Amino acid sequence: MAAATGLVSALALTACSTSATSAGGGGGALTFMTFETPALTAKFWDTSIAEARKEVPDTEIKKIVSPDADRTAYAKQLQASGQFPDILSSVNPKDFTAAGLLKPFDQKWLDDNFTDPDGNAIEGKSYIPPTNSQIIPMVFYNKKIFAEHRLQVPKTWDEFVDVVSALKKAGVTPVEMAGGEPWSAAIPLSGIITADVLGADPQWIQKRYKGEVKFTDPGMTAAAGKYRQLIDAGAFDKGALSVSYADANKQFLDGESAMYPMGSWFIGQIPASAAQDFGTFLLPSGTGKTIVPFNTGGTTAVSAKSSDVAGATKFAQAWSLSKPNLKTLIETDGAFPMLKNVPFEEFGAKVTPVYTEGFRLVTENNTKVSAFGQVNNDDALPPGVVEQFNSLAQKLFTSSDVKEQLASFDADWDKAAK
């Protein structure tokens, strides 16, 4: 996905370097690596930087934009070329902590400001503030299509497959998939694994680190088999591996497909004027129990190698605690805020019923487990393995040999986790 390493210097100095600066202290601008999505636009980042700088006006910030969604890979390229940013947005911390590249946030600051201060902790240290939570994935569905075909929201896996079959027979694409981008191609598989494997054993990832379980074990093989079951049933468009995230969003919102497994950030892409036409449900688990695929979100990580670690930390903290920034993330990115002692109403955000459905799931007393391949805590995958998992999802789309693909993924894990 990412540009070749040899292009990093040119990218950093040209297309991927946009400034959001003003006169500051004499130490030079701190670099802030961002990434853009349909929700997190260039305007969002510029505005959010300006909001944070109100708390640290003497800190000058230079924005660097990842050329694609794989900001972790881009950060690695920048590090290899001696241009590791001072502040990084939404990277996978485990890819950098072993090398001592990230500075953990002060525990007292975390305890004082967040409802789940250890939500992003890795071996007791947090490298990304736990500012908000996400559900990855929710299954969004088109209420009009369901009503037209007299379909009910499925509560079991068999019911889900029946809905897929009914839609397929009616000539409707049952499930939208943004398969052209590895990260989004992996969302449906991640959801099934979370519901069935981690839902049954929340310690599964920790057991995999200890070598007590493998991906070729029956439970994981069955979960991956369910993904293949959907593919074989024609749940996804045959050309799904060439569909971008932006195009998948449009196709679903335009009524070209009935369901769309995607992270809760998609809530922000549903226009308020059409929100009544869409609903959400969770992928049914193998046990029938409600399993919430939970992720503690957050954005700003700080380089331990920055020329001004203190300044970078102050900016990262200001960015994370900014209510205007959280308001925008609530409205455009479906973020569920986790700031301590800040009532939801205080953000002044306008939300839709779809958002309210998601917020209910994260605030209810239910079973929440780490969303597989999506989290920033101890359950995060080993360095580089997220990319391997994304690739696995794409390979399984065209390969029915589930056992062989999982055996290869086991080898990838073992190599990375040494």
N, C-alpha and C positions, 0 to 999 in steps of 0.2 A: 504493500500500500504506500509506504513512505518513499520519498525521493531517495536516490542513491546518495551514499555518504559524501561522495566527491562533490555533490552539488550543494552541500549544506552552506558553505560560506557564501555562495552567490545568493541562495535563497534567503539567508538571514539578512543579507544586506539589500535585497531588492524586494521581490514580491511579498515576502513574509515579514517585512519590517515596517510596521505602521506606528507612528508615534502618538502618544497621548501624554504630552509633557507640558511643563511650564517651568519657569525659573526655579531652581531648587538649590540645595546645599552644594558645596564645592566638590563632593565626592564623585560626581558624574551620575548619569541616569542608571537606575536599577532596571534590569530587563525582566519582563513579565511575559512568559510564554502562554498564549491563549489558543483556542481552537474555535472554529465557527460552525454552527449548525443552523437549520431553519429557525430555531428559537434563539440561539445565542449568536446574534448577528454582530457585525463590526460595531454597529451603533450601541448595542448592549455593552460590549466590553469597554468602549470609550466612556460611556456614561458611568459604568460601574467603577472604573478607575478614578474618574473625577469625583465621584461620591466618596470613595475611600480616602482620597487625598485631602478631603476637607478635614479629616482627623489627623493627617500627617502632611501638612502643607509644604514642609521643607523637603519632602521626598519626591524626587523626579523619577518618573516611570516611562520606560520605553517598551511599547508593546511589540511582541514578536508573535506571528500567527503561524501555527502549524499548517503545512500545505494540505493536510487531510485530517480525518478524524483520529488517526493513530498518533496521538500526541506523545504517548510513551516512546514509541519508536523514534519520533522526531527528536525528543529530548535526548535520547541515547546518541543520535547522530550529532547533535549539538555538543554533547559532552565529549564525544570522540574527537571533535575538531577544536576543542578548547573554548567552546562558546556556551557552556552550560548556563542556563538562565538563573537569575537570582531568585525568581519566584516562578512556580510552575502550576498550571491549572489542570486538575483532574487526571494526574498520571497514576500509574500503578506503583505505589511506594516500594513494594518488595523488589521491584526491578532496580532500585537504587540504594536501598538501605544497607545491603551487605557491603557495599563499597564505601559506606559512610558519606554518601553524597547529600543526604537530607538531614535537616535539623529538627528534632522533635519539639513540639510545642510544650510550654510550661504546664505542668499538671494542674496547678492552682488556677491558672487562667481557664483551662478546660472545665474544671469543676465549677468555677464561678459563673460560666456563661452558657453551658449546654445541658440539655436534659439527659443526654446519654454521653457523658464526657469520655467514656472509653469505647464508644461505638466504632472507632477506627483504630483501636490499639493493636499494635504488632509487638508482641513480646513486652507488653506493658508501656510502650511508647507510641504516641500519636503523631503522625507526620502530616495529616490533613485534618483540619478542624471539622467536627461532626455537626455541621450547620443545618442539615436537612436530611430527610429520609426519602427513599424511593421504593417503588414496587417494580421488580424487573423479573418477568413481565406481568402486565395485566393483559387480559384478552378484551380488546375493544370490539364491539359489535354494532352493526347497523340495525336499529330497531325496526325500521320500515321493511327491510329485507326479511327479517325474522317474522314480522307480522304477515307479510305477503305470502310467505310459505308456511305459515302456521307453526312456527318453530318456537320452542321454549329454551331458555338458558339451560345448558346441560349441567348436571350436578355430578355425573360420573363419567369416567373415560368412555365407556360404551355409548352413553348418550351423546358425548362429544363426537365420536366417530359417526354415529347415526345422523347427527346434524350435518356433518361434512358430506356424507353420502347423499342426503336429501338435496342439499344445495348443488352438488355436482350433477345429479340427475336433472335438476331444474335449469342447468346451464349457467349457474352462477359460480364464480370463483369462490370457493369456500373460505380460504385463508390467504390473506395478503402476506407477502414475504419480500423484504428488501435484501435479496440474496446477493446483489452485486457488490455489497460492501461487507467484508468479513465479519466485522463486529455485529452488524445487524442480522446477518445470515445466521448467526449463532443464537439469537434470542429464543426461537422456539425450542431448540434442543436444551438450552440452559433452563428454560421453564419446566420442561418435562423432568429433567434430572433433579431439579430443586424439589419439585412436588413429590416425586416418587422415592428418590434415594435419600436426599437430605431431610425430606419430610418424615421418612421412616427412621432415620438415624442422623440427627443434627451433627454428630461428631465424625461423620464419614470422612470429611476432608482431613481432619486431624489424624484419623486412622490411616489415611493414605500416606500422609507424611511419615508415619511410623512404619509403613510397609505392612500393615495388618490387613489391608484390603487392596484390590486392584480393579481397574476399569473393566477387566474381562470377567469379573465376578458376576454371578447370575442377576443380581438386582440392577447393576448398571447396564448390563447387556440388555435386559428387558426394557429399561428406560429408553436406550438408544433404539431398540426395536420398535418402540411406539412411534418414534420420529419417522422411522422407515415405513411404518404402517400408514401414517398420514400421507407420506410421499406416494406410496403405492396406491392409495385410495384417491389420488388426484386432488388432494387438499390444496396444493399450491399450483400456480400456473407453471407450465413446463419451462417457460423462459425466466423463472424467478431469479436465477443466478445472474441475470443481466440487468436486474431492476435496482436502481439506486434507492437510497433511503428517501430522498425527496420525492422521487416518482412514486414510490410505494405509498407514501403519505397521501399524495394527490389521488392516486387510484382508489384508495380506501375511502377517502372523504367524498369522492365523486360517485360513490356507490358501485364501483366496478368489482368490489369484493365484499364479503359479508363479515369477516372477522379479521382481526389484526393483533397478534401477540407482539407487544412492544412495551418498553419501559414507560413508567408513569409520566415521563417528560412529554410524551405525545399528547397528553391532556391539553397542553398549551397550544397545540396545533389545531384543535377543534374550535371553529369559530363560535362565539357565544350565540350567534343567531341560529346555529344549527345544532347546538349542544343537546337539545331535547330529542334529537334523532339518534343519539348514540348512548350506549351503556357499556358497562364493563363486568367481567367476571374473572375468577381465577381459574387457571388450568386445573381440572379435576385431578386429584391425587389417586394413587393406587389403593389407598386405604379408605377413600371417601371423606377423609378429614380435611378441613379447610387449612391449607398451608399457604402462608403469605411469604413470597420470595422477597426478602427484605434486604435493603442496602442502606447503610448510613452514608449519605452523600457528603459532599464538601468539595472545596475547590483548591485552595491555596496551599501549596507545599513550598518550603523554603530551602534553598541550597545551603548546605553547610560550608561550601567553598566560596560563598559570596564575599566580595570585598567589604560589604557592609551587612553582616548578618543581622545586626540589631535593627537597622533600618528596614531591611526586607521583612523581618518578623513583624515589625510594627505595622507595615503596610498590609501584610497578609492578615493580621488580626483585625485591622480596621475594615478591610474588604469583607471579611467573614461576618462581622457584627453589624454591618450596614443594613438597617431596616429597608431603605429604598432599594438596595440590591436584592434583598430577600423578597420584597414585594414584586419586583420584576420577575424573579425566578418562580415565584408562586403562579403568577399570571401567564407567563410564556413558556415555562419549563416544567410545570406541574410539581414543583418542589413542595414537600411537606416540612415546614420549618420546625427546628428543634432548639431554638434559643430559649434559655432559661428565664422564667418570670416575664415573658413577653406574650400576652394574650394574642390569639390569632387576629382579633379585630384591630389590634394596634398597628398591624402592617397596612391596613387600608386596602387590601387586595380585593378585586372583584373576581369571583370564581363561579364556575358553572356546576350544575348537579353532577357532572362526571367527576369533577375534582372532589366534590363532597363524598362521593362513593369511595374514592381512593383514600381520602383522609380518614374516613370511618375505619377502614381496614388497618391503618397504621396506628390508630389510637385505641382500637378495641383490644380487649384481653383475648388474644387468639394465639395460634402457633406461628411464630415468625422464625424463619431460618435464613441463613445466609444465601443470597441469590448466587447460584453457582457461576463462577467466573466473572462476577460483577463487583465484589466487595474489596474494601481497602484495609481489612483487619487481618487477624491471624488466619482466617479462612480464605484469604487471597491465594491464588495459585502461584507456584514458583515463578521466578523471573523468566519471561519469554513464553510461558506456557499458555497465557491467555491467547496469544496469537496462534499457537498450535491448536488450541481448542476451537477458535474461530475457523481455522482451516479444516479441522475435523468435521464441523457442521457442513461445510461446503462439499467435502469429499463424500459424506454420507448421503448427500442429495443425489449423487449419481452412482454410488456403490452400495449394493445390497449386502456386502460382506461385512456385517457389523462387527463380528468377532475380530477379523483381521485389522480393521480400522482402530478398534479399541486397543488391541495389542500394540499397535504402532504408537498410540497415544500414551500407553503405559511406559513405553521406552522413552518417549519425549519427556515425560514427567520425571522418570528416574535420572535421566541425564541432567536435567535442570536442577533437581532438588539435592544433588550431591554436595 
